[in-house]
Amino acid sequence: MVSASFAAPVMAQSEAAEEDEARLSTVLVEGRRVDQATPMAIDLVQFGNQVQLIDAQKIETGGFTNFGEAAAGLIRGANIGYSPDEGEFTIRIDGGTDRDTLLLVDGVPYFDRSSPSEDLWPATAIDPRMIDSVEVYRGGQSLYFGSNGGLGVVSVKTKEPDGTKKGQIGVYAGSFKTREIYGNVSMPVDSEGKHSFLVYGRSYHSDAHELFDVSAYGDNVLALGGFQPYPYDFNSIGAKYLWQIDATSELRLGASFSTIDFHDSFPNSTIYTPNFTEFPIYTANYKKSFSDNLRIEVDSHWQKPQLKNHELLARVCRTPRLQDLPADVRAIASSQGITGFATAAQYEAFAATVPNLPAGCVTNPYGTTSGAATSAQNGWMVNQNPSSPYFGQPYGTIQNPFPIGAPIGYVIETTTSFGDNTPVKGWGSTDNRRSGYIDYGINARGTYRLNDLVEVVGGVQYTAYEDASDASFGVKDVKVTSTGVYGDLRLSLPVLEGLNGSFAVRQDFNDGFDDEMIYKIGLRQNLPAGLYARASGGTSYSAPKIDEIGAYGANQNVNPGLQPQSVEALNAGIGMDGSFRGGTFNIEMGYFKTDIKNQFGTRSVESVCTQYEGNPFGLDIINRNRASIVPPDAFCATAAGLGLDGSEIVAVNTLDIQEIEGFTVDLAFDYGPFSGDVSYTMMDSLETNPVFGLPARLDGTTANLGFVTPGAAGSQEKRQSGERPEWTLSALLTYKPTDQWVFALNPRLQGPEWAYAPTTAARLVDANGNRVVDDVNFGNYFVLNGSIQYFFGKDHEHRILIRGVNLLDEGYYERYSGGASLTLDRAVVRGEVGVNDSAYYRQYGWNGKPRSAWIQYEYRF
C-alpha cells in the first residue's frame, strides 16, 4: 500500500526528454522516487487527485491468492463486497456501493452488466500472479473513464512483453489443501525485439476453510446435506503481443480465458450450488507520440462473461390444500365447516378423523432404486421415532407418510421469474442454460501541450453491452450504448508558483437511458519545504445494468427517461514530502464528501402514472408514490397511449440520497531497511433507515404497540450503510535487513460494521419492549497477516515465501446476514412460525480465515 504524489523530474539524456520527464516520469512512492507510474497517474496527481501506487513487490510480499485479498490488504479505504473466500467479490472505495468503484484491468472495465441467473463479477477473473502494478485514483473519476467511477478507479496493469526474454514459474501450497502452479514467459520474435509475445497460465485449487458455522443452517437444509465444503478453482491461460512499430509508437494485443468454479449455497435456502464461470477477454492498445507535445492513446476491449449455475433446493412435505384432496374428503371437511388448513396441526387433526387419509406426504418409496437411501437404517428418509410402530421404516407410505415440514428430497431451481418456464439451473443440456452478457468498447484520448503553462486533453469513448443469455431467460433484445466526448484544460497557473489546475467536462450520449453531462475541477498547490495542498471535485455517474433498464421479462418496460445514478464528489488533502536522516516520507491528511443520487428502482405502471387514476389507485396515492421518485412522465404518456396493463413494471430513479463523508490520514516512509505505509480512514456512509418511526410489534403477533421501534432503529432517520466499516486502520510494514531477506507484516484494525435486520424483524419486541432481532455489529476486529521471503541464487532468481494469515487466530466475519428467512424450516412450513416471529429469521456470518499458512517457490529467468 503506497502513497503517490507529484515530485521533481529525473535527469534525462536530452533536453527534450528532460522536459518531458519533468512532467511524466517520477512520483514519490513510499518516500522513494521511482519511475513506475503511468502518465495518467502522474497527470492526476499533478492536477489535484490522490493517487495510490501499488507495485508488483507489494503484491508478491502479500502472497495473495485472489485480487479481493490484495485489495483488502493494500488498497486504502477499500471494503470488499461479498466474500473472496466464497469465490466472488467486488471492490468498494470510501463507503460507496458495488457500482461506484470502477475496476480497470489493462483498460478493460471489470464491472458486472448483470446476468439473469445471478450477478457476474469479473474481478474474480484477475490473476494475482500476473499483476505488475495497481493504481488507485480516489474521488470521482468518470471524466476520463466513463460510467461507474463515482468514488474512484482501481487500475490494474498486468505483465507485458517488452522485447526481451524473461519469465517466471512458481508453485504454491498450504492450508485447506491449497495447491497452485503458475508461470509466464516473454520472448522476442525477431532479433531487434520489435515483435515479442508473452504467454501465461495458472491453475489453482483450494478446499477453503469452513465458510459457515453449523449453527447457521436451517434444519431441513442441514438434514439434506447443506453443510459442506466450499471448494474454489481458478484456471486461466492467456497471450499478449507487442509490436514496437518505431521509437514513437506501439501496438499491444491481448487475449485471455479464465474459468472460476465455486459453490454459492446459502445456509437458509440451498443445498448444493456449484457455479461455473467463464471470462473470455480480448484487448488492444495503441500509443503514438507525434512530437514532444502531442501524443495519443487508444484502448479497446471485448468480453463475454458466462455463467452455468446449478442449484439443488430442498423439497419439503407441505400442508395439503383443501382443493387438492379427493372429493369425498372435501365433502367431509365441508360438513365440519373446514375451509382450509392454516397449520399442519389443523390438517393432522382432521386427517386423524378420516380413515386411510395420510397425515403427511406419500411417495411410495419401496422398490424405487436398488441401494437407495430408503433402505438405510438412519437418515432423513427413514422414521427415526422410537415410539412409532414404523420406526426404522422408510417414510412415504400411506401408513408411514413423511411428516409435514420434513424434507422429502431434492429439486432443481428450475425457472427464472421472467423466463419461459424452461429449466435453467439443473444438470445437463435439457435443464441447464447459460447466462451472461457481452461488453465492448473503445476509448481514444489525445494530449497536446501548447507550452509550459497550457495543456489540453480531448477524447471520445464508446461503450456497449447487451445480454448474451439463453433465450429461455426471457431477456429483451436491448443494447445499452454510451458515446462520451470529453475535454480537459490543464493550466500551470502563473498566479502562484507551483499552482496547477484542471478544468474538464464530458458529455455522454446514451441509448437505453438519459444523456448525461458531468464536470470535474482539480487544483494542486506545491508549497515550500515539500508541502502541498490538493483538491478535486465534480460529478460522475453510474449507468444502469441490463436488469435495471427494464429488460428482464415480458412485463418489464424500458424507461427512455431513466437517468444514470449520479455522484457528486469532493476530495481534498494537505500533505508533505520530506526527508529525515537519510530516509524519506510522505504524510497526508485528507477529506472526502460524496452524495449518490438517482439510485435505481422499479415500480408498477399503475402506481406512478397519473393516466391510470382509479385503476386501482386514486390520484392521491399515485402522487404520493411519485414524490419519492423521478416521475417517468414520457414513458407514462406512451404507456397510456398503448393501453399497457397497469400491473406491468417500469424502471425508475428514486430520490433517496446516500451521503458519504470521511477523513483520511496516510503515512508512507522509507528509512534504511525499514519501509511502510500506514492508512487510516474514518467515514460516515449514510442511507435512509427504513425502520425509522415504525411502531414496535409484539413478537409472534401482528399487534402494533404504542411506541416506535426502540433504539437507533426507530429513532434515527439515517443509518450507516450496511457492510461499510465506520473506520479502518491498516498498514504494510517491511523490514529488509539484506538483499536476500524480506520480512513483512500486514495488520488491519477495523471499527464497527453493520448488518441490519429486515424491517419486519427489526420491529419485533418482547414483553419488556426489547428488540428480539437486533442489528449486528460484525466489525471491531484485528487481523494480522505476515510473510517471510528469502531470495537466493547468483542473481537472486530463486524466491521462497512463507505466508501466514490471521496469525493471532482472531475470530471474525467477512460478511454477515442480519436476518435470512427460514422458509424451508419445519416450523415455518408447518405454519407454527411466520414472518412476525423472531424464530423465522436466522443471523449468520461468512467466517474469515482462521490461522493458516502457505509456502511458495518461484524461479525467475
N, C-alpha and C positions, 0 to 999 in steps of 0.2 A: 504494500500500500504506500503510495508515494504522492508527494505534492509536486505540482509543476507550476513554474512561474517564469515569465519572460526575463531574459538576462542578456548580458553583453555578448557580442559575437566572438566566434573563434577565428583566429587568423587564417586567411586563405592565401593561395599562391598567386592569384592575380587580383588586380584592383577591382574588376567587375565581380569576380567571385566573392571577394571580401565584402563588397557592398551587399550582395545577396545573402551571404552568411549572417550578416549583421541582423537581418530580419527573420531568417528562417531556420538557422541550423542548431541553435543551442537553447536548451531550457535548463533550469536548475531542478534536479531530481534528487530527493533525499539529501539535499545540501551539496550535491555534486553536479558539475557541468558535464553533460553528455550530449551526444548527437543522435538520439534515437527517436525523438518525437517527430510526428508528421508535420508538414507545413500547415495543415488545418489546425492542429493543436497549438502551434506557435501563434497563428493568427488569432485564434480565440482568446488565448492568454493575453496577447498584446492589446486586445480591444475589450478588456473588462470581464472576461469569463473566468471561472475557476475550472482548472483542468487538473485531473489526477492521472499520472502516468504509471502504469504497472508493467515492468519489463519481464522478459522470459525467466530471469533468475528468480524473481519473486514467486512466479507460478511454480517453478521447479522446487524451490525451497519448501513450499507447502505440501508437495506430493499429492495434490488434489486429483480425484478420480472423475469429477464432472465439474462443469462450469458453475453450477449452483454452489458447490463447496467453495470454489475460488472466490466467487462474488461475496459470499457471506464472510469470508476471512479477510478479504483485501479491499473491497470497494467501500469507500466512505459513504455513510448514510444509507447503505443498502439493506433492504429487507427482502428475504426470499419468500415468494409466494408458493403455495402448495408444499411439496416435500421432495427434495432432491433424492432422498433415500428410497422413495417410492417409485421414482422414475420420471417425474415431470415437475417443472418448476418455472417460475417467472422471476424477473428482477424488478424490484421497485426501489426508486431512489427518493429519499427525503419525503416520505409519507404519502406518495401517490398510489394510484391503483395499478393493476397489471397493465393497463393500456397507456400509461403516461411516461414510461421509460422506454425509449426505442433502443433495441439491441441490433447493432450492425456487425456483420462478420464479413470482412473484405468488401464492404459496401452493400451487402445484401441485408434487407430488413428481416430479422428473425422475429416476426410477430404473427400471432395466430389470427387468420382471417375468418375463422370459425368453420367447424365441421359439424354436420348434423348428428353424428354419432356421439362425439364429445370433443372438447377443445383439443387442438394440436399445437403444442408449444415448441417451436423449432429450437429454442435454447438448449433443449436436451440433446440436439444433434451436434453440438460443438465438441470437437475432440480436444481435450485439455493438453494432450502431448504435442499438438500442432500450434499452440498459441505462441506467437512471437512477442506480442505486446497487447496491452489493453489501455485505451484512453477513455477517461470518463469526463464528459462535458456536463457539468451541473448547471441547472437553470433551464429555462425554455430554449429549445433548440430546433423548432420546426422550420426556422427560416431557411436553412441550408438542406435539411434532411427530410422535410415534409412531415406527414402525419405521425402522431404518437411520440413526439419528442417533447411533450409538455413540461416535464420536470427534468429531463436530461437525456443524454445519449451515452450508451456504452458501446464504444467502437473497438471491436476485436480485430487484430491483424494476425494472420496466420503465417507460418513459414513459407518462404517463396524461393524459387530458383534464382540464382544470381550470376550464372555463367561459370561457376566453379564446381568442383567435385567435392561433395561433403555428404554426411548423413549421420544417422544415429539409429540404434536398435536397443530395445530395452525390455525387461520383464519386471513384473510387479506381483507380489503375493502377500497374503496375510490373513487377518481375521475374517470370519464369515465365509471361509473357503474362497476368498477372492483370488483370482488369477488373471493375468493380463500379459499380452505380448504386443509390442508396437514397434514401428520403425518408419523411417523416411530416408530417401536417397535422392540427391540432386546432382545432376551432371550436365556438362555441356554437350551439345550435338556436334558443333563444329570447333575447329581449332581456335578461333578467335573468341568463342564464348558468346557470340551474338544470339545463338539459339540454345536454349537449355530447358530442361524439364525436371520436375520433381514428382516422385510417386510416393505414396504413403498409405499406411493402413494400421488398423488397431482392432484387437479382439479382447473383450473384457467381460468377465462374469463375476457375480457375487451373489451368494445366497442372501445377503443382507441380514441385518440384525432384526430382532423381534420388533416389528413396527407398532403393533397394538398389544396392550395387555389383555389377558383372557377376560378380565372384568369388563372390557369394552363391548363384548359381543352379546347380542340378543340370544335368547335361549334356543330358538329354532335354527338360527344361523350357526350357532355353536354346535348343535346336535348334528347338523348336516355336514360338518367338517370345515366351517368357515375359518377357523383358527388355523393358519398355515403360514409357511414362509412367503416372503415377497422377493423372489429372485429377480435379478436385473442383469440384462445382457446388452452390450453395446458393440456393434461391429461396423467398421467403416473402411472404405477404400477411396482413393482419390488421386488425381493427377493435376499438375499445373505446368503451364508452358510460358516461357518468356522469349520474346523477340526484341532484342535491343536494336532497334531499327538504325539509330545513329546516336550520336552523343547527346541529342536533344529530345529523343522520342523513344517510346517503348510501348509494346502491346503485351498484355498478360491475359491468359485464358485459364479457366479452372473448371474442373468437374469433380463432383464427389457424390457418393451414395452411402448413406448411413441407415442402419436399422437399430431401433431401440425396442427391446421386448421387456415388458414389465407387467406386474399384477396391480390391479386397481380396484380391488373389492373393499367394501366398507362393512364394519362390524355389525351395523344395524340392518343391512339390507341385501347384501350379495354374498354368494358362497365362493365362487371361483371365477375370476375375470382376467385371464391373460390377454394383454393387448400387444399388438404387433404393429409398429410404425415404420414407415419408410420415408426418407428425405433425399430425393434426387435434387441436386442444386448445381446450376451452371452459372459461371460468372465471366465477365470480360471487363478489362480496364485498359484505357488508352491515355497516355500522357504525352504532351508536346510542349516544349519551350521554344517559342518563336524568337525570343530575344531575352535579354536580362529583365525586360519589363513586362513581357507578355507570355502567359502560359495557359494551357487548358488541360482539363482532366475530364474523362468520361467514364462513368461506372454503369454497368448494366447487369441484369440478372434474370434468371428464370428458375422457378422451383415448383414442385408438385408434391407437397406432403400428403401422405396417405395413411389411413388407419384401418386395421381389421380388429374389431372389438368383439370379444366373446364374453358372454355373461350367463352364468347359471344363477337362477334365483330359487328361493325356497318355495316349494308347493306345500300349502298348508290346508288341512281339513277345515272347511268353513261351515258356519251355521247354515243349514239349508234354508232357502227362501220358500215361503208357503206355496208359491205358484209352481215350484219345481217338484212338489210332492205328487204322488198318484191322486187321481180324482177322488177315490174313496177316502183317502186320508185327509184331503182338503175338506171333504164334507164333514168328517168327524171334527176337524178344527173349527169349522164354521158353526157347528152345533154347540161348541163350547165357547163361542164368542171370540175365538182367536183370529186376529187379522194379520199377524206376523210375529216374528221372534226377534226381540231386541238383543237378547243374550243367548249364549249357548245353554245356560242353565234352564231357561224357559223352554227351549226346544227339547232338552233331555228329559225334563219333567213330562212334557207332552208325549214324547216317544215311549216313555215307560208305561203309558196307558193304552198304547196301540200295539196289539200283537204283531210280532215279526217286523216292526219298524225299527231299523237300526238307529242307534243313538249317536252315530258318527258316520264316517266315510267307508264305503265298501269298495275294495279294489280287486277282490278275488285273487289273492297272491299265489295260491298253490299251483304248482306246475308251470309257472311263468318262464323261468330260465334256470337251467341246471347250475347249481352253485351260487345262486343269487343270495342276497343278504337275508331273505326271508327264511332261510334255513339256519341262520345263525342263532346262537343261544342268547346273545346280547345285542344291543343296538336299538336305534330308534324305530326299526320296523317290527320289533318283537315286544309283546306285552311284558313289561318289567314289574308289574304289580304283584307281589307275592300272595296277596289276599284274593286275587282274581282267579276264577276257575279256569281261565285261559292263559294263566301265567306261563311264559316261555313259548307261547304260540304266536305265529305271525299275525299282525294286525291286518285288517282288510276284509274279514269275513262278516257275514251278517251277524253272527253271534259275538264276534270279537272285532268290531269296527275300529278304525282309527279314531281316537277321541277328538272332538272338536278342539281346534287350536294346536293339534300335534302336527309335526311335519309328515308328509306322505310321499315326498320325493323331490325331484328337481324339475325345473322347467327353464328353457332359454328365454331371455328377454327378446321378444320376437319383433316388435314393430316400433317405429317412431310414432309420435302422436300426430304427425302430419304427413306420413307416408301413405303407401297404397296397400298396407297390411301384409306385405311380403316380409317374412322373417329376415332380420338383418344382423342379429348378434348371436347366431348359433354357430354350428360347426359344419364345414364342408360347403360345397358350391350351391347346395339347394337352400340353405338358410343362413348364409352369411354374405354380407355385402360390404364393399369398401366405401369409405367416405374420405373427403379431403377437399383440397382447393388448389387452384393454380394462381401463382403470384408472379408477376414480371414487371420490369420497369427499367428506366434509363435516367441518369442524372448527369447532365453536362454543365460544366462550370468553367468560366474563364476569368482570369485575374490580370488586370492591366495597371501598372504603376506609372502615373504621369510624371511624378517627380518625388523628391524626398518627403513631400507633405501630403500628397494625394494619391490614393489607390482606389480603384473601382473593381467590383466583382459583379458579374452577371451570370445567370444560369437559368436552365429550364429542366424540369423534372416531370417525367410521365410515369405514373403507376397504375396498374390494373390488376384486379383479382376477381375471380369467379369460382363458383362451386364446381368441383370435379368428382362428385359423389355418384354412386349408382342411382339410376332413375327411381328406384324403389323408395328412396328417402323423400321424394316429393319436393325437392328444392326448385324454386323458379329459375329459369334460364336468364339470369340477370348478371351483367358485368358492371362492376363498380370501377370507375376510372377517375383519375385526377391529373390535370396538367397544370403545373405550377411554374410561374415565371417570377424570378426574384432578382433583386439588385441590392448592392451594399456599397455605400460610400464610406471609405475609411480615410480619416484625416489624422495626421500628426500635427496637432494644433499648435500654432506658434504663440498662442495666448500665454501658456505656461510651458516651460521646458519640461519634457517628459510626459506631456499630456496627449493621449491618443483617444480618438473617438470613432465609433462605428454607428452608422445610421442606415437601417436596412428595412426593406418592405418586400412582401411577397403576395401575389395574387394567384389563387388556385381556382381553376375552372373544373367543376366536378360533375360527374354523371352518376346519379344514384342518391345524391344528397346535395345540399345547398352549397353554392360557391362560398369561398372564404378569403378574406384579406387579413393578413397579420403583419405585425411590425416588430422591430427589435432595435434597441439602442444600447450601446455598450461604451463605457468610459474607463480609462485607466490612467492614473497619475503616478508616475515614478518620482519619488522624493529622495532627498539626500540620505546617506547612511543606509542604503538598501531598503528603505521604507517604501511602501506603495499603498495605494487605495484603488479599489476596483468596484464597478457596479454594472449590472446589465439587467435589462427588463424589457418587457413587451408581452406579446401574445403568441400563443401556439395553439394547436388543435389536435384532436384525435378523430380520425374518420370512423364511421360505423363499420362494424363487421357485417358479413353477409346476412347473418341471422337478424341483426339489428335494423337493417333497412326494410325488413318485412318480406323476406324471400322464402321463408320456411313454411310451406304448406299452402293449400288452396284458399284457406280463409285468412291468410296474412296478406297485407297490402303494402306496396311501396309508397312512401310519402315523399313526393318530389321536393317538398319544402323542408325535409328533415335537415336540421343544422348539425354540423360537426360538434363534438364535445369541445368546448373552448377552455383555454387555460390562460390566466393572467399571472405572470410571474415576475418577481423582483429578487435578485440575488446580488449581495454586496459583501465586501470584506475589506479589512485592512491587515497588512502583513509586513514582514521584514525578512529579507535575505541577508544573512550575515555570516561572519566567521568568528571563531573563538579558539585560540591556542592551536592553530593548525587544522581545526575542524570547521565544518560549515553547517549551517542550519537554515531552516525556513519555518516561520511561525505565522499563523494567520487566524484571525477571528472573523467569522462570517455570520451573515443573517440572510434568511430567505423567507419569502411570503408568496403564497400561491393560492389562487381561487380557481376551482374547477366548476364550470357551469355547463348547462345544456346536456346533462347526462341523459343516456338513452333509456327509453322505456316503451311499453306498449299499452294500448287502450282499445276497448271495443268502440266501433264507429258510433253506435247509438249513444254512448256515454259522453262523447266530446263534440259531436257535430250538432249545431242548433237546428239544422234542417230535419233532424229526426225527433223533434219535440213531440212528446206524447207517445213515443214508440220505443220503450215504455216510460222513459224518464221525462219528468217535467223540466221546463226551461231552467228553473232554479237549481235543480240537481246538475244539469248539464253545465251551467255556468260555474257552479262550484268546482266541478271536475276540471274545467278549462282553466281555472285560476291557478292550478298547480303545474300547468304545462305550457309549452309554446303552442297555441291553438293551430291545428293543421287546416286552416281555412280553405286553401286552394284545393287540397285533397277532398275536404268535405263537400265543396260545391260539385266536384266531379263525381263523387260517390253518390250524392243525391240524384244527380242527373242520370246516372246509370242505373239507379234503383238498387244499389248494393245493399245486401242484407245487413241490418244493423248489428248483428252479433259478430260480424267479421272484425278482424283486428287491424290496427294501423300503428306504425312506428311513430313515436313522438319524442320530443325533448322535454325533460322535466325541469322545473325551476329550482330544484334543490341545489344548494351550493356546498361543496366540500372546501372547507377553509383550512389552510395549512400555514403554519408559521413556526420558524425554528432558528436555533443558533448553533454555530459550529466553532470548535477550536481544533486546529490541526497543527501538529509539530512534526517536522522531519529533520533528522540530523545525521551527520557522518563525522565520527570522531575516532580517528585511528582505526583499530579493528572493530569498533562498535558502530552500528548504524541502526536506525529505527524510524518508525512512523507511528505516531500516536494520534488518534482521531476521536473526538467527542461530538456527538450530535444530540441535541435536545429539541423536541418538536411537539407541537400540537397539530394533529390531523383530525379536524372536527367534522362530524357528519350529523345529520338530523337524527335525533333519538326517537324512534317510533313508539316508545313506551311512555314518553312524556305526557303527563296529565291523565293517563288512563286510570280508571278506578281499579283497585285491587279486587281479586276474585278468590273466594274461599276454595282451597284445593279440593278437587273432586266434585265441584258443583258449577253451575252456571250463574251463581248469585254474585252480582257486583256489590261490593261493600261501600260504605260511606266515606271512604278515604282513597286517595290516589296510591298507586303502587309505591311502597316505601323505598327510601334511599334515593340514590342518584338516578336510578332508572325512571322513577316517576317525577322527579323534581327538576331535572336538568334538560333543557331543550336541545342541547348539543352534547355529544359524547365523542371520546377518542375513537377514531375509526378502528374497526376490528383488525387484528393482526398487524397493527402499526405500533412498534415499541415507542414509549414516551421518551426514552433516551438510550443511547448505546455508547459504550467506551471500548474501543478496540485498538490493537497495536500489532505491529510486526517488529520484533526486536532481534537483531542479528549480531552474532559475535564471530569474527573470523580471525583467529589467532595466527594462522598461517595460510598460505595459498592452497593448502590441502584440506583443511578442516573448516566447516561452517556449522555453527550451532544457532538454532532459531527457535523463538517462542512466539506463538500467535494467540494471545488471550483475547477474550470477548466477554465484557460485563454488560448486562442488559437490564434495563428497568422494566416497569410494568408493560405488559402486552395483553390485550383483552380478547376473549371470545364471549360473545353475548348470547344469552338465552333467547330463543324465539319469543316473539311478542306475547303470544298466549301463555307460554310457560313463565315468562318473566312476571306476569301479573299474579300468579298463584301465591297465596299466603296460607299459613297455618292458623290455628285458632287464636294464637297470640299476635297475629298480624305480621309475622316474619315471613319473608320470601322463602320458598322451598326449592326453587330452581334458580340459584344465584348466577350472576355473570362470573366468569372465571378469569382470574389473572394468572396466565401461564408464563409470565416473564419472571423477572427478578432471579436471574441465574448467572453463573460464571462458568465458562468453559475455557479450558487451557489446552491448546494443541502445541505440538513441538516437533522438531526434526533435527537429525544429525546427518551431515553429508561428509563423505570422505572421497577425495579425488586422488588418483594415482596413475602411474604410467609416465612415460617420457614427456608427453605433452598434456598430462592430466586428462587423457582421453577416456579413462575409466571413472565411473561415478557410482558410489553406493550411498543410498539414502535409507535411513530408518525413520519412519514416521509414526508418531504417537498421537492419537486423538482422544480428547477428554481425559487427560492424564490424571485428573483428580476424581474421575468417575462421578461427575455431577449428574443427578437425575433431572432431565429437562425435556421439554416438548418442542418440536419444530413447528407444530400447528395444533389447533385444538377445535373441537366441536362443542359449541355452547349448549347443544340440545338436539341430538338427532332423534327422529321419530322411530319408535319401535313398532312399526306397523305389522311386522311379522311375528311378534312375540305372542305366546299362548294367551296371556291375559287380555291382550288387545284384541286378538282375533275372536276370543270368546265374548267380547263386549263387556268385560269386567273393568277395563281401563280404557279411558278415552282421552281426547285432546285436552280436556280440562283437569286431567290427573297428572300429578308430578311424575308418577311411575311410567307415563307414556314416553318420557324423554330420557335419553342416555347421553351423558357428557363423557368425552374421552379425548385423549391426545395421541398425536403421532410421536412416538418416542425418538429422542435424539440418540445418537450413537453412544453406547456405553464405552468404557475404556477399551481401546483396541489398538492394534499395531500392524504395520506393514513394512516390508523391505523391498527396495527397488535397486536393480542394477541396470546401468546404461553404458553403452560404448559409443563413442563418437569418433568419426574419422573425416 
